[in-house]
Amino acid sequence: MLADFLEYNFLRHTFLTGILIGVIAPLLGTFIVVRRLSLIADALSHVTLAGIAFGLFMDKKLALGIAPLYSGMGFSVLGSIFIEKLRGVYKAYQEIAIPIILSGGVGLSVIFIALADGFNTELFNYLFGSVSAVSQTDFYSILGISIVIILVIRLFYKELVTLSFDEEHAVVSGIHAKRIHLLFIVLTALVIAASIRVVGVLLVSALMTLPVAASMRIARGFKQMILFSIVFGEVAVIIGLISGYYFSIPPGGTIVVVSIAILLVTLGMERFSFRRKVHGTD
C-alpha cells in the first residue's frame, strides 16, 4: 500500500485529507457535544446534501460547472446562518431550529436529486465517502479550512469554552455571544462540508460525536477530552480508509463502526476501573 500511496496522487490526497478531517471534526465536535448541540451536525449534513444535489443538477442540466463540493459548502454555511437566526426567533425553544433546517435540507435534497436524474455513482460517493474521490483542489480547500479552524479555535478558545459551559457568565463577562455563536456554527458547517468526501454526508455527524462520546468516559479535563477525541477520530479515519482501499467499500461505514468499537472499549474500561475501585474499598 505504501508504494501505491507514493505513486497515486488521488490516494495521497485522500489520506492526507482524512488526517486533517480526523483532527478538525472531533475538535469542533467536542464543543458541539458539550453545548448539547449534537443534532446540528445532522441538520447541516442534510443541508449539505441538498447543496451537492443542487450542484449536480446545475452541472448536468445547465452545464454551469458548479463543483458539488463547493455548492454543498455554500448551502451548509447558509443553513448554519438560518439555524442561528431561528434560535434567536424561538428563544424559549431554540432546539426547534435544528429540525426545521434538517427537514428543509431533506426536502431540497429529494427535489434536486430527482431533477438531477436520481442517484448515480458520484452521488453515492458523496453519501458514504470514497477513497478515490478527493482531488488536489479538494485537498487544498480542506487544508485551508483546517488552518482557519485551528487558528480560530486557538484565538477564541477561552470564549468558546466559557460559552460552552456557562453562557450567562460569558455574556456578563463581556463576550459577544452572538458573534461567537455565529462564527462557531459557520465553522461547523465548513467542517461538515469538508468531511463528506471521505466520511460521507449521512455519516459525518458520527465522526463529530462518537470520538467525543468515547473520550468523555476516560478524560480528566476538557483539554484532555479534545486530545482523546482527536486520537480516536484519527484511528477511525485511518482504519476506515485502509479498509476502503483494500476491500473496495465506502470508508464512511467502517469509520463509524470503528468509532463505535472505540466507544464500547472506553465504556468497558470505565466499568472495569469502577469495579476495581469498589473491590479495593471492600
C-alpha positions as CSV (number, residue, x, y, z in Angstrom):
1,M,0.0,0.0,0.0
2,L,2.9,2.3,0.7
3,A,4.1,2.0,-2.9
4,D,0.6,2.9,-4.1
5,F,0.5,5.8,-1.7
6,L,3.7,7.2,-3.2
7,E,2.6,6.5,-6.8
8,Y,-1.0,7.7,-6.9
9,N,-1.8,11.3,-6.2
10,F,-5.5,10.7,-5.5
11,L,-4.6,8.2,-2.8
12,R,-2.2,10.5,-1.2
13,H,-4.7,13.4,-1.3
14,T,-7.4,11.2,0.2
15,F,-5.2,10.0,3.1
16,L,-3.9,13.5,3.9
17,T,-7.4,14.8,3.8
18,G,-8.5,12.1,6.1
19,I,-5.8,13.0,8.6
20,L,-7.0,16.6,8.5
21,I,-10.6,15.6,9.0
22,G,-9.6,13.4,11.8
23,V,-8.4,16.5,13.6
24,I,-10.9,19.2,12.8
25,A,-14.2,17.1,13.1
26,P,-13.6,15.8,16.7
27,L,-12.1,19.1,17.6
28,L,-15.2,21.1,16.8
29,G,-17.3,18.1,17.9
30,T,-16.1,18.4,21.4
31,F,-17.6,21.9,21.7
32,I,-20.8,20.7,20.0
33,V,-21.3,17.8,22.4
34,V,-20.6,19.9,25.5
35,R,-23.1,22.6,24.3
36,R,-25.7,19.8,23.7
37,L,-26.0,20.7,20.0
38,S,-25.1,17.3,18.6
39,L,-28.1,17.3,16.2
40,I,-26.8,20.4,14.4
41,A,-24.3,18.1,12.6
42,D,-27.1,16.0,11.3
43,A,-29.1,19.1,10.2
44,L,-26.2,20.7,8.4
45,S,-25.2,17.4,6.7
46,H,-28.6,17.1,5.2
47,V,-28.5,20.7,4.0
48,T,-25.0,19.9,2.6
49,L,-26.6,17.0,0.7
50,A,-29.1,19.5,-0.8
51,G,-26.3,21.7,-1.9
52,I,-24.4,18.8,-3.5
53,A,-27.6,17.6,-5.3
54,F,-28.1,21.2,-6.5
55,G,-24.5,21.3,-7.9
56,L,-25.1,18.1,-9.7
57,F,-28.4,19.4,-11.1
58,M,-26.8,22.6,-12.3
59,D,-23.9,20.8,-13.9
60,K,-26.0,18.2,-15.7
61,K,-28.9,20.4,-16.8
62,L,-27.3,23.8,-17.4
63,A,-23.6,22.9,-17.7
64,L,-22.6,25.7,-15.4
65,G,-19.7,23.7,-14.0
66,I,-20.5,24.2,-10.3
67,A,-18.5,21.8,-8.2
68,P,-20.9,19.8,-5.9
69,L,-18.4,20.1,-3.0
70,Y,-18.5,23.9,-3.1
71,S,-22.2,24.2,-3.7
72,G,-22.6,21.9,-0.7
73,M,-20.3,24.2,1.4
74,G,-22.4,27.2,0.3
75,F,-25.7,25.5,1.3
76,S,-24.2,24.3,4.6
77,V,-23.0,27.8,5.6
78,L,-26.4,29.3,4.7
79,G,-28.1,26.5,6.7
80,S,-25.9,27.4,9.7
81,I,-26.8,31.0,9.5
82,F,-30.5,30.2,9.3
83,I,-30.2,27.9,12.4
84,E,-28.6,30.8,14.3
85,K,-31.3,33.2,13.2
86,L,-34.1,30.8,14.1
87,R,-32.5,30.2,17.5
88,G,-32.9,33.9,18.0
89,V,-36.5,33.9,16.9
90,Y,-37.5,30.9,19.2
91,K,-35.5,32.0,22.2
92,A,-37.5,29.8,24.6
93,Y,-37.4,26.8,22.2
94,Q,-34.1,27.2,20.5
95,E,-33.7,23.5,19.7
96,I,-36.7,23.7,17.3
97,A,-34.4,25.5,14.8
98,I,-32.5,22.2,14.2
99,P,-35.4,20.0,13.0
100,I,-36.7,22.9,10.9
101,I,-33.4,23.2,8.9
102,L,-33.0,19.4,8.8
103,S,-36.4,19.0,7.3
104,G,-35.7,21.7,4.8
105,G,-32.4,20.1,3.8
106,V,-34.1,16.7,3.3
107,G,-36.9,18.2,1.2
108,L,-34.5,20.1,-1.0
109,S,-32.3,17.1,-1.4
110,V,-35.2,15.0,-2.7
111,I,-36.2,17.7,-5.2
112,F,-32.7,18.3,-6.5
113,I,-31.8,14.6,-6.7
114,A,-34.9,13.9,-8.7
115,L,-34.1,16.9,-11.0
116,A,-30.5,15.6,-11.5
117,D,-31.9,12.2,-12.7
118,G,-31.7,10.4,-9.4
119,F,-28.8,8.5,-7.8
120,N,-25.6,7.8,-9.6
121,T,-22.1,6.8,-8.6
122,E,-20.9,10.3,-7.9
123,L,-23.8,11.0,-5.5
124,F,-23.3,7.6,-3.8
125,N,-19.7,8.6,-3.1
126,Y,-20.9,11.8,-1.5
127,L,-23.4,9.9,0.6
128,F,-21.0,7.3,2.0
129,G,-17.5,8.6,1.3
130,S,-14.9,7.3,-1.2
131,V,-11.2,6.5,-1.2
132,S,-10.7,7.9,-4.7
133,A,-12.9,11.0,-4.7
134,V,-10.6,13.6,-3.3
135,S,-8.9,15.8,-5.9
136,Q,-5.9,18.0,-5.4
137,T,-8.2,21.1,-5.5
138,D,-10.4,19.5,-2.8
139,F,-7.4,18.7,-0.7
140,Y,-6.1,22.3,-0.8
141,S,-9.5,23.6,0.0
142,I,-9.9,21.3,3.0
143,L,-6.3,22.2,4.1
144,G,-7.3,25.9,4.0
145,I,-10.4,25.2,6.0
146,S,-8.4,23.2,8.6
147,I,-5.9,26.0,9.1
148,V,-8.7,28.6,9.6
149,I,-10.5,26.4,12.1
150,I,-7.4,25.7,14.1
151,L,-6.4,29.4,14.2
152,V,-10.0,30.4,15.2
153,I,-10.1,27.8,18.0
154,R,-6.7,29.0,19.2
155,L,-7.7,32.6,19.2
156,F,-11.1,32.2,20.7
157,Y,-10.5,29.1,22.9
158,K,-11.4,30.8,26.2
159,E,-14.5,32.4,24.8
160,L,-15.7,29.1,23.3
161,V,-15.1,27.2,26.5
162,T,-16.9,29.8,28.6
163,L,-19.9,29.9,26.3
164,S,-20.0,26.0,26.2
165,F,-20.1,25.7,30.0
166,D,-21.8,28.9,31.2
167,E,-23.3,31.2,28.6
168,E,-24.8,33.6,31.1
169,H,-21.4,34.1,32.8
170,A,-19.9,34.6,29.3
171,V,-22.4,37.3,28.4
172,V,-21.9,39.1,31.8
173,S,-18.1,38.9,31.2
174,G,-18.5,40.9,28.0
175,I,-18.1,38.2,25.5
176,H,-20.0,38.8,22.2
177,A,-22.0,35.6,22.5
178,K,-24.0,36.1,19.2
179,R,-20.9,36.7,17.1
180,I,-19.0,33.8,18.7
181,H,-22.1,31.5,18.2
182,L,-22.4,32.5,14.5
183,L,-18.6,32.1,13.9
184,F,-18.7,28.7,15.6
185,I,-21.7,27.4,13.7
186,V,-20.3,28.6,10.3
187,L,-17.0,26.7,11.1
188,T,-19.1,23.6,11.9
189,A,-20.8,23.9,8.5
190,L,-17.5,24.1,6.8
191,V,-16.1,21.1,8.6
192,I,-19.2,19.0,7.7
193,A,-18.9,20.0,4.1
194,A,-15.2,19.3,4.0
195,S,-15.6,15.9,5.6
196,I,-18.2,14.5,3.2
197,R,-15.6,13.5,0.6
198,V,-14.1,10.9,3.0
199,V,-16.8,10.1,5.5
200,G,-20.0,10.8,3.5
201,V,-22.9,13.1,4.1
202,L,-25.0,10.5,6.0
203,L,-22.2,9.6,8.4
204,V,-20.2,12.8,9.0
205,S,-22.1,13.6,12.2
206,A,-20.9,10.4,13.7
207,L,-17.3,11.4,13.3
208,M,-18.0,14.6,15.2
209,T,-19.8,13.0,18.1
210,L,-18.7,9.3,18.6
211,P,-15.0,10.1,19.3
212,V,-16.1,12.8,21.8
213,A,-18.6,10.4,23.5
214,A,-15.7,7.9,23.9
215,S,-13.2,10.4,25.2
216,M,-15.7,11.8,27.8
217,R,-15.6,8.4,29.6
218,I,-11.9,8.5,30.3
219,A,-10.7,12.1,30.0
220,R,-9.8,14.1,33.1
221,G,-10.5,17.6,31.9
222,F,-11.6,19.5,28.8
223,K,-8.3,19.7,27.0
224,Q,-7.6,16.0,27.6
225,M,-11.1,15.3,26.2
226,I,-10.2,17.2,23.0
227,L,-6.9,15.3,22.7
228,F,-8.5,11.9,23.1
229,S,-11.3,12.8,20.7
230,I,-8.8,13.7,18.0
231,V,-6.8,10.5,18.6
232,F,-9.9,8.3,18.4
233,G,-11.1,10.2,15.3
234,E,-7.7,9.7,13.6
235,V,-7.7,5.9,14.4
236,A,-11.2,5.6,13.0
237,V,-10.5,7.5,9.8
238,I,-7.2,5.7,9.1
239,I,-8.7,2.3,9.6
240,G,-11.7,3.3,7.5
241,L,-9.6,4.5,4.6
242,I,-7.3,1.4,4.7
243,S,-10.3,-0.9,4.7
244,G,-11.9,1.1,1.9
245,Y,-8.8,0.8,-0.2
246,Y,-8.3,-3.0,0.3
247,F,-11.9,-4.1,0.3
248,S,-13.3,-1.5,-2.2
249,I,-16.0,-0.4,0.2
250,P,-17.1,3.1,1.2
251,P,-14.8,4.2,4.1
252,G,-17.6,6.1,6.0
253,G,-19.3,2.9,7.3
254,T,-16.0,1.5,8.6
255,I,-15.1,4.8,10.2
256,V,-18.4,4.8,12.1
257,V,-18.1,1.1,13.1
258,V,-14.6,1.6,14.4
259,S,-15.7,4.7,16.3
260,I,-18.5,2.7,18.0
261,A,-16.0,0.0,18.8
262,I,-13.7,2.5,20.5
263,L,-16.7,3.9,22.4
264,L,-17.5,0.3,23.7
265,V,-13.9,-0.2,24.7
266,T,-13.9,3.0,26.7
267,L,-17.1,2.1,28.4
268,G,-15.6,-1.3,29.3
269,M,-12.5,0.4,30.7
270,E,-14.7,2.7,32.8
271,R,-16.7,-0.2,34.2
272,F,-13.6,-2.2,34.9
273,S,-12.0,0.7,36.7
274,F,-15.1,1.2,38.8
275,R,-15.1,-2.5,39.8
276,R,-11.5,-2.3,40.8
277,K,-12.2,0.7,43.0
278,V,-15.2,-1.0,44.6
279,H,-13.2,-4.2,45.2
280,G,-10.3,-2.1,46.6
281,T,-12.7,-0.4,49.0
282,D,-14.0,-3.7,50.2
